[in-house]
Amino acid sequence: MIEILDGRKGQVYEKRAGRGDDGIACEKASLAGSVSQRACLFCGSRVVLYPIADALHLIHGPVGCAVYTWDIRGALSSGPELHRLSFTTDLREDEVIYGGEKKLYASLTELIETYHPKAAFVYATCIVGLIGDDVQAVCARVAREQSIPVIPVHSEGFRGTKKDGYKAACESLFSLIGKDDTSPVSNLSINILGDFNLAGETWIIKDYYRQMGIDVVSCMTGDGRVAEIGRSHRAALNVVQCSGSMTYLAKMMQDTYRIPFKRVSYFGIEDTAEALYTVARHFHDLDVLRRTEELVRSEVMRIYPEVERYRRDLQGRRAAIYVGGSFKAFSLVKALRHLGIRTVVVGSQTGSPEDYDYLKEISDEGTIIVDDTNPLELSKFMEEKQADLLIGGVKERPIAYKMGVAFCDHNHERKIALAGFEGMLNFCREVHASIMSPVWNFSPAYQRRRREADDEPTYQSARTIAV
């Protein structure tokens, strides 16, 4: 294994036979100088709240913070698209010296009167935390005058990491919950927490539940609406997809409204089926369970022959996975197995000790597991393990292309839905198209790896298979 910074050695684990059950260090601040791929607290809050489509999102800070998070993720809407506009108070030197509260008040008032949102979120940035603007007081004043919820988001970037931003977003979301006690809500009802409708996934999942006979009260926050969030406290169950971002909110709703929650994943065949069965079993309704069985059976029978066709080409390949949340990593390891691809490197930015214990359980011998890795480590581990594919986000893409390795975008910039059974097919197509592309034959890195792997019978050239 490559040389690792002393302060990070506990965050790297290689699964080997006979190795003791030592844990992996995680949930700690990034080591200075390690060039972590994590984002700031402000970014974390933005990616969670951004998909609420009928709300106004105002960044109180310099224009750079607004540009950084403008249209930061896919978040498709079936109606309004106010969330896709980027508004900022654009604090300059004068406001830094004399304060920005007057500018915040004027901006909020003008935007609300112009766009008529159902609610407004005001994000505090680093500079606001330093100069001491009373964002909460300004929001309270505008809320009284405009008669809509105006919610301060305490998202000063220096206060923590992206994961802390999730918590700040959950606290802001919670202030909208419990506002509607009159709209009818079915006994067979759920909230979907932690799906952000990047490329239409929310619609796919909601359709599954419709076929099962389950009503979806709200989705937080993909294709989200303020009114739906307001009555979400009356649902019978919270189903948490992105556990890193939304478990905190689920626990708040459990403590306050006695709503139980289940952690699920909609990525891959096994986890999608188990997610639907988990919800069906919760309600102890035989009709719901029967419809769920029929749905899963028909979908698996529909997609499995095509999955097997891709598997024939991809058998024996190796993959590296580095994503934000570890729950996604679990599903990807399983999904790749359906394609005959072995995961040789896997990690996340926000995993917990329990998450990494489960990753160790489902990983093969020799797999390297990493927490909060950096580009140098990741590229060296991929080279050491001869990975053919990297699954990650926008920050990992250049690493793959520079190394001559296939890449699959499984982060919030993607344009193709990868959730559900249909998403599994899309995933197979994308992985197959990337790995099998003849372009890798012209990469020096690929040619070097190919020479080193000539003695492995399962390893075939991309050009041969493509032809």
C-alpha positions as CSV (number, residue, x, y, z in Angstrom):
1,M,0.0,0.0,0.0
2,I,1.2,3.6,-0.7
3,E,2.6,5.9,2.0
4,I,-0.2,7.7,3.8
5,L,0.0,10.9,5.9
6,D,0.4,10.0,9.6
7,G,-2.8,11.7,10.6
8,R,-4.8,9.8,8.1
9,K,-3.5,6.2,8.6
10,G,-6.5,5.3,10.8
11,Q,-8.9,6.3,8.0
12,V,-7.6,3.7,5.5
13,Y,-8.3,0.0,5.9
14,E,-7.4,-2.9,3.7
15,K,-9.5,-6.1,4.2
16,R,-7.2,-9.1,4.6
17,A,-7.8,-12.6,5.9
18,G,-6.8,-13.0,9.5
19,R,-6.7,-9.2,10.2
20,G,-8.2,-8.2,13.5
21,D,-11.5,-6.5,13.7
22,D,-10.0,-3.0,14.1
23,G,-12.3,-0.2,13.1
24,I,-11.7,2.7,10.7
25,A,-11.4,6.2,12.0
26,C,-14.1,8.5,10.8
27,E,-16.4,11.4,11.7
28,K,-13.4,13.6,12.3
29,A,-12.2,16.9,10.8
30,S,-10.2,16.7,7.6
31,L,-6.5,16.8,8.1
32,A,-4.9,20.1,7.2
33,G,-2.9,19.8,3.9
34,S,-4.6,16.5,2.8
35,V,-6.7,18.2,0.2
36,S,-10.0,16.7,1.3
37,Q,-12.8,16.4,-1.3
38,R,-15.4,17.5,1.3
39,A,-17.3,20.7,0.8
40,C,-18.1,23.4,3.4
41,L,-21.1,23.6,5.8
42,F,-22.8,26.2,3.5
43,C,-22.6,23.9,0.5
44,G,-24.2,21.1,2.6
45,S,-27.1,23.2,3.6
46,R,-27.7,24.4,0.0
47,V,-27.7,20.9,-1.6
48,V,-30.4,19.8,0.8
49,L,-32.8,22.8,0.7
50,Y,-32.2,23.8,-2.9
51,P,-34.7,21.4,-4.5
52,I,-37.7,23.0,-2.7
53,A,-39.1,24.5,-5.9
54,D,-41.6,27.1,-4.7
55,A,-39.4,28.7,-2.2
56,L,-37.0,31.7,-2.5
57,H,-33.4,30.9,-1.8
58,L,-31.3,34.0,-0.9
59,I,-27.6,33.8,-0.1
60,H,-26.6,36.5,2.3
61,G,-22.9,37.0,1.5
62,P,-20.5,37.7,-1.3
63,V,-21.4,36.9,-4.9
64,G,-18.8,34.1,-5.0
65,C,-20.9,31.9,-2.6
66,A,-23.9,32.3,-4.8
67,V,-22.0,31.4,-7.9
68,Y,-20.5,28.4,-6.2
69,T,-23.9,26.9,-5.4
70,W,-25.9,28.2,-8.4
71,D,-27.9,25.3,-9.9
72,I,-25.5,23.1,-7.9
73,R,-27.3,19.9,-8.4
74,G,-30.0,18.3,-10.6
75,A,-33.3,19.0,-9.0
76,L,-36.1,18.6,-11.5
77,S,-39.5,20.2,-10.8
78,S,-42.9,19.2,-12.0
79,G,-44.1,22.8,-11.5
80,P,-42.3,26.0,-10.4
81,E,-38.6,26.5,-10.9
82,L,-37.9,29.4,-8.6
83,H,-35.2,27.4,-6.9
84,R,-33.1,27.4,-10.0
85,L,-32.6,31.2,-9.8
86,S,-29.6,32.3,-7.7
87,F,-30.1,35.4,-5.5
88,T,-27.5,37.0,-3.3
89,T,-27.1,40.2,-1.3
90,D,-23.7,40.5,-2.9
91,L,-22.0,41.9,0.2
92,R,-19.2,44.3,-0.6
93,E,-16.6,46.2,1.5
94,D,-19.1,48.8,2.8
95,E,-21.4,46.1,4.2
96,V,-18.4,44.2,5.7
97,I,-17.5,47.3,7.6
98,Y,-20.9,48.8,8.5
99,G,-23.1,45.7,8.4
100,G,-25.4,44.1,5.8
101,E,-28.7,43.9,7.6
102,K,-30.3,46.9,5.7
103,K,-29.3,45.3,2.4
104,L,-30.7,41.9,3.5
105,Y,-34.0,43.5,4.4
106,A,-34.3,45.4,1.1
107,S,-33.3,42.3,-0.9
108,L,-35.8,40.0,0.8
109,T,-38.6,42.5,0.5
110,E,-38.0,43.2,-3.2
111,L,-37.6,39.5,-4.1
112,I,-40.8,38.4,-2.2
113,E,-42.9,41.1,-3.7
114,T,-41.6,40.2,-7.2
115,Y,-41.7,36.4,-7.1
116,H,-44.4,35.7,-4.5
117,P,-42.7,32.5,-3.0
118,K,-44.4,30.2,-0.5
119,A,-41.4,30.6,1.8
120,A,-37.9,32.0,1.9
121,F,-34.6,30.6,3.0
122,V,-31.8,33.0,3.9
123,Y,-28.3,31.4,4.0
124,A,-25.7,32.9,6.2
125,T,-22.2,32.7,4.8
126,C,-18.7,32.9,6.5
127,I,-18.5,36.7,6.2
128,V,-21.9,37.2,7.9
129,G,-20.8,35.1,10.8
130,L,-17.7,37.3,11.2
131,I,-19.4,40.7,11.0
132,G,-22.3,39.6,13.2
133,D,-25.4,40.5,11.2
134,D,-28.6,39.5,13.1
135,V,-30.0,37.4,10.2
136,Q,-32.7,35.9,12.5
137,A,-34.1,39.3,13.5
138,V,-34.3,40.5,9.8
139,C,-36.0,37.3,8.8
140,A,-38.6,37.6,11.6
141,R,-39.4,41.2,10.6
142,V,-39.8,40.3,6.9
143,A,-41.9,37.3,7.8
144,R,-44.3,39.5,9.8
145,E,-44.6,42.1,7.0
146,Q,-44.9,39.6,4.1
147,S,-46.9,36.9,5.9
148,I,-44.8,34.0,4.7
149,P,-42.2,31.9,6.5
150,V,-38.8,33.5,6.2
151,I,-36.2,31.0,7.6
152,P,-32.6,31.7,8.5
153,V,-30.2,28.9,7.7
154,H,-27.2,29.1,10.0
155,S,-24.7,27.9,7.4
156,E,-21.5,29.9,8.0
157,G,-19.0,27.7,6.2
158,F,-16.3,27.9,8.8
159,R,-18.5,26.3,11.4
160,G,-18.0,22.8,10.0
161,T,-18.1,20.4,7.1
162,K,-20.8,19.5,4.5
163,K,-22.2,17.0,7.0
164,D,-22.8,19.8,9.5
165,G,-24.6,21.7,6.7
166,Y,-27.0,18.8,6.5
167,K,-27.9,19.3,10.1
168,A,-28.4,23.1,9.6
169,A,-30.7,22.4,6.7
170,C,-32.7,19.8,8.7
171,E,-33.2,22.3,11.5
172,S,-34.5,24.9,9.0
173,L,-36.8,22.3,7.3
174,F,-38.2,21.3,10.7
175,S,-39.5,24.9,11.2
176,L,-41.9,24.4,8.2
177,I,-43.3,21.1,9.5
178,G,-46.6,20.9,11.4
179,K,-48.3,23.9,9.8
180,D,-51.2,22.0,8.1
181,D,-53.5,20.0,10.3
182,T,-56.5,20.0,8.0
183,S,-55.6,18.5,4.6
184,P,-56.6,14.8,4.4
185,V,-53.8,12.3,4.8
186,S,-54.2,8.5,4.3
187,N,-53.3,6.0,7.0
188,L,-51.1,4.3,4.4
189,S,-48.8,7.2,3.9
190,I,-45.1,8.0,3.9
191,N,-42.7,10.9,3.6
192,I,-39.6,10.3,1.3
193,L,-36.6,11.9,3.0
194,G,-33.3,12.3,1.2
195,D,-34.2,12.0,-2.4
196,F,-33.5,15.1,-4.4
197,N,-34.9,14.3,-7.8
198,L,-31.6,14.8,-9.5
199,A,-32.8,13.3,-12.8
200,G,-36.4,12.2,-12.1
201,E,-35.7,9.6,-9.4
202,T,-38.4,11.0,-7.1
203,W,-41.0,10.4,-9.8
204,I,-39.9,6.8,-10.4
205,I,-40.0,6.0,-6.6
206,K,-43.4,7.8,-6.1
207,D,-44.8,5.7,-9.0
208,Y,-43.7,2.5,-7.3
209,Y,-45.5,3.5,-4.1
210,R,-48.6,4.5,-6.1
211,Q,-48.7,1.0,-7.5
212,M,-48.3,-0.5,-4.0
213,G,-51.2,1.6,-2.7
214,I,-49.1,3.9,-0.6
215,D,-49.6,7.7,-0.6
216,V,-46.6,10.0,-0.5
217,V,-47.4,13.0,1.6
218,S,-44.1,14.9,0.9
219,C,-40.7,14.4,-0.6
220,M,-37.9,16.2,1.2
221,T,-36.7,17.7,-0.7
222,G,-36.8,16.5,-4.4
223,D,-39.6,18.3,-6.3
224,G,-40.5,19.6,-2.9
225,R,-43.3,22.0,-2.1
226,V,-43.7,24.1,1.1
227,A,-47.3,23.1,1.6
228,E,-46.4,19.4,1.4
229,I,-43.7,19.8,4.0
230,G,-46.2,21.6,6.2
231,R,-48.4,18.5,6.5
232,S,-45.6,15.9,6.5
233,H,-46.0,15.5,10.3
234,R,-49.2,13.5,9.6
235,A,-47.6,10.7,7.6
236,A,-47.4,7.3,9.1
237,L,-43.7,6.6,8.2
238,N,-40.6,8.4,7.2
239,V,-38.5,6.6,4.6
240,V,-34.9,7.9,4.6
241,Q,-32.9,7.4,1.4
242,C,-29.8,9.6,2.0
243,S,-29.2,8.8,5.6
244,G,-26.2,11.2,5.9
245,S,-28.3,14.2,5.1
246,M,-31.7,13.3,6.5
247,T,-31.5,11.0,9.5
248,Y,-31.2,14.0,11.8
249,L,-34.6,15.3,10.5
250,A,-36.1,11.8,10.8
251,K,-35.1,11.6,14.4
252,M,-36.5,15.1,15.1
253,M,-39.8,14.1,13.7
254,Q,-39.8,10.8,15.6
255,D,-39.2,12.6,18.9
256,T,-41.8,15.4,18.2
257,Y,-44.5,13.7,16.2
258,R,-43.8,10.0,17.0
259,I,-43.3,9.1,13.3
260,P,-41.0,6.0,12.9
261,F,-38.4,5.9,10.2
262,K,-36.7,3.3,8.0
263,R,-33.4,3.7,6.3
264,V,-33.5,2.4,2.7
265,S,-31.7,2.7,-0.7
266,Y,-33.2,2.7,-4.1
267,F,-30.0,1.9,-6.0
268,G,-29.6,-1.5,-7.4
269,I,-31.9,-4.5,-7.8
270,E,-31.5,-5.9,-4.2
271,D,-31.8,-2.7,-2.3
272,T,-34.7,-1.3,-4.4
273,A,-36.7,-4.5,-3.8
274,E,-35.8,-4.5,-0.1
275,A,-36.8,-0.8,0.2
276,L,-40.2,-1.5,-1.2
277,Y,-40.7,-4.6,0.9
278,T,-39.6,-2.8,4.1
279,V,-42.3,-0.2,3.6
280,A,-44.9,-2.8,2.7
281,R,-44.2,-4.9,5.8
282,H,-44.4,-1.8,8.0
283,F,-48.1,-1.4,7.3
284,H,-49.1,-5.1,7.9
285,D,-51.5,-4.8,5.0
286,L,-51.9,-8.0,2.9
287,D,-53.1,-6.1,-0.2
288,V,-50.1,-3.7,-0.1
289,L,-47.7,-6.7,0.3
290,R,-49.3,-8.6,-2.6
291,R,-49.1,-5.6,-4.9
292,T,-45.5,-5.0,-3.8
293,E,-44.5,-8.7,-4.6
294,E,-46.2,-8.4,-8.1
295,L,-44.4,-5.1,-8.8
296,V,-40.9,-6.4,-7.8
297,R,-41.4,-9.7,-9.7
298,S,-42.5,-8.0,-12.9
299,E,-39.7,-5.3,-12.8
300,V,-36.9,-7.9,-12.0
301,M,-38.1,-10.2,-14.8
302,R,-38.2,-7.2,-17.2
303,I,-34.7,-5.9,-16.5
304,Y,-32.7,-9.0,-15.6
305,P,-32.0,-10.4,-19.1
306,E,-30.5,-7.1,-20.2
307,V,-28.4,-6.9,-17.0
308,E,-27.1,-10.4,-17.8
309,R,-26.2,-9.3,-21.3
310,Y,-24.0,-6.5,-20.0
311,R,-22.5,-8.8,-17.4
312,R,-21.1,-11.0,-20.2
313,D,-18.9,-8.1,-21.4
314,L,-18.0,-6.8,-18.0
315,Q,-17.2,-10.0,-16.1
316,G,-13.9,-9.7,-14.2
317,R,-13.5,-5.9,-14.3
318,R,-12.5,-3.9,-11.2
319,A,-14.1,-0.7,-9.8
320,A,-13.3,2.1,-7.4
321,I,-16.1,3.9,-5.6
322,Y,-15.9,7.2,-3.8
323,V,-19.1,9.0,-3.0
324,G,-20.5,11.4,-0.4
325,G,-22.7,9.0,1.6
326,S,-21.8,5.5,2.5
327,F,-25.4,4.1,2.0
328,K,-24.9,4.8,-1.7
329,A,-21.6,2.9,-1.6
330,F,-23.4,-0.2,-0.1
331,S,-25.8,-0.3,-3.0
332,L,-23.1,0.3,-5.6
333,V,-21.0,-2.6,-4.3
334,K,-24.0,-4.9,-4.7
335,A,-25.0,-3.5,-8.1
336,L,-21.6,-4.0,-9.5
337,R,-21.6,-7.6,-8.4
338,H,-24.6,-8.2,-10.7
339,L,-22.4,-7.0,-13.5
340,G,-19.5,-9.3,-12.5
341,I,-17.4,-6.3,-11.4
342,R,-15.4,-6.5,-8.3
343,T,-15.0,-3.4,-6.1
344,V,-11.4,-3.0,-5.1
345,V,-11.5,0.5,-3.6
346,V,-14.5,2.0,-1.8
347,G,-15.0,5.0,0.4
348,S,-17.2,8.0,1.4
349,Q,-16.9,11.5,2.8
350,T,-19.4,11.1,5.6
351,G,-19.5,7.5,6.8
352,S,-20.1,6.4,10.4
353,P,-18.3,3.6,12.2
354,E,-21.4,1.4,11.6
355,D,-21.4,2.2,7.9
356,Y,-17.7,1.1,7.6
357,D,-18.3,-2.0,9.6
358,Y,-21.0,-3.0,7.0
359,L,-18.7,-2.0,4.1
360,K,-16.1,-4.4,5.5
361,E,-18.7,-7.1,5.7
362,I,-19.8,-6.9,2.1
363,S,-16.4,-6.2,0.5
364,D,-14.1,-8.8,-1.0
365,E,-10.7,-9.7,0.3
366,G,-8.1,-7.1,-0.6
367,T,-10.6,-4.2,-0.9
368,I,-9.3,-0.9,0.3
369,I,-11.8,1.1,2.4
370,V,-11.2,4.9,2.8
371,D,-12.8,7.7,4.7
372,D,-12.4,11.3,3.5
373,T,-9.7,10.5,1.0
374,N,-7.9,12.9,-1.3
375,P,-7.0,12.8,-5.0
376,L,-3.5,11.6,-4.5
377,E,-4.5,8.7,-2.3
378,L,-7.4,7.7,-4.5
379,S,-5.4,7.7,-7.7
380,K,-2.6,5.7,-6.1
381,F,-5.0,3.1,-4.7
382,M,-6.7,2.8,-8.1
383,E,-3.4,2.3,-9.8
384,E,-2.3,-0.2,-7.1
385,K,-5.5,-2.2,-7.5
386,Q,-5.7,-1.8,-11.3
387,A,-9.2,-0.3,-11.3
388,D,-11.0,-0.2,-14.7
389,L,-13.8,2.1,-13.5
390,L,-14.2,5.0,-11.0
391,I,-17.7,5.9,-9.7
392,G,-17.8,9.3,-8.1
393,G,-18.8,12.9,-8.6
394,V,-17.6,16.0,-10.4
395,K,-14.4,16.2,-8.4
396,E,-13.4,12.6,-9.2
397,R,-14.0,12.8,-12.9
398,P,-10.7,14.5,-13.8
399,I,-8.8,11.8,-11.8
400,A,-10.4,9.0,-13.9
401,Y,-9.8,10.7,-17.2
402,K,-6.1,11.6,-16.4
403,M,-5.5,8.0,-15.5
404,G,-7.2,6.6,-18.6
405,V,-10.0,4.9,-16.5
406,A,-13.7,4.7,-17.3
407,F,-15.9,7.0,-15.2
408,C,-19.6,6.9,-14.0
409,D,-21.1,10.0,-12.5
410,H,-23.2,8.9,-9.5
411,N,-23.3,12.3,-7.8
412,H,-25.7,15.2,-7.9
413,E,-24.6,16.6,-11.3
414,R,-25.9,13.6,-13.3
415,K,-28.6,13.9,-15.9
416,I,-29.7,10.2,-16.0
417,A,-31.9,8.6,-13.3
418,L,-30.0,5.8,-11.5
419,A,-32.6,4.9,-8.9
420,G,-35.1,2.1,-9.0
421,F,-35.2,-0.8,-11.4
422,E,-35.2,1.4,-14.4
423,G,-32.2,3.3,-12.9
424,M,-30.3,0.0,-12.6
425,L,-30.7,-0.5,-16.3
426,N,-29.4,3.1,-16.9
427,F,-26.5,2.4,-14.6
428,C,-25.6,-0.8,-16.5
429,R,-25.7,1.0,-19.8
430,E,-23.5,3.9,-18.5
431,V,-20.9,1.5,-17.0
432,H,-20.8,-0.6,-20.1
433,A,-20.5,2.3,-22.5
434,S,-17.7,3.9,-20.5
435,I,-15.7,0.7,-19.8
436,M,-16.1,-0.6,-23.4
437,S,-15.2,2.6,-25.1
438,P,-12.3,2.1,-27.6
439,V,-10.8,5.4,-26.6
440,W,-9.0,3.8,-23.6
441,N,-6.8,1.9,-26.0
442,F,-5.0,5.2,-26.8
443,S,-4.4,6.0,-23.1
444,P,-0.8,5.4,-22.0
445,A,-2.1,4.5,-18.5
446,Y,-4.5,2.0,-20.0
447,Q,-1.8,0.4,-22.2
448,R,0.5,0.1,-19.2
449,R,-2.1,-1.6,-17.1
450,R,-3.0,-3.9,-20.0
451,R,0.5,-5.1,-20.3
452,E,0.6,-5.8,-16.6
453,A,-2.7,-7.7,-16.8
454,D,-1.9,-9.9,-19.8
455,D,-1.7,-13.0,-17.6
456,E,-5.3,-12.5,-16.4
457,P,-7.7,-14.5,-18.7
458,T,-10.8,-12.6,-17.7
459,Y,-9.3,-9.2,-18.8
460,Q,-10.1,-8.5,-22.4
461,S,-9.2,-5.5,-24.5
462,A,-11.9,-2.9,-24.9
463,R,-11.4,-2.7,-28.6
464,T,-11.8,-6.5,-29.1
465,I,-15.1,-6.6,-27.2
466,A,-16.4,-3.4,-28.8
467,V,-15.8,-4.9,-32.3
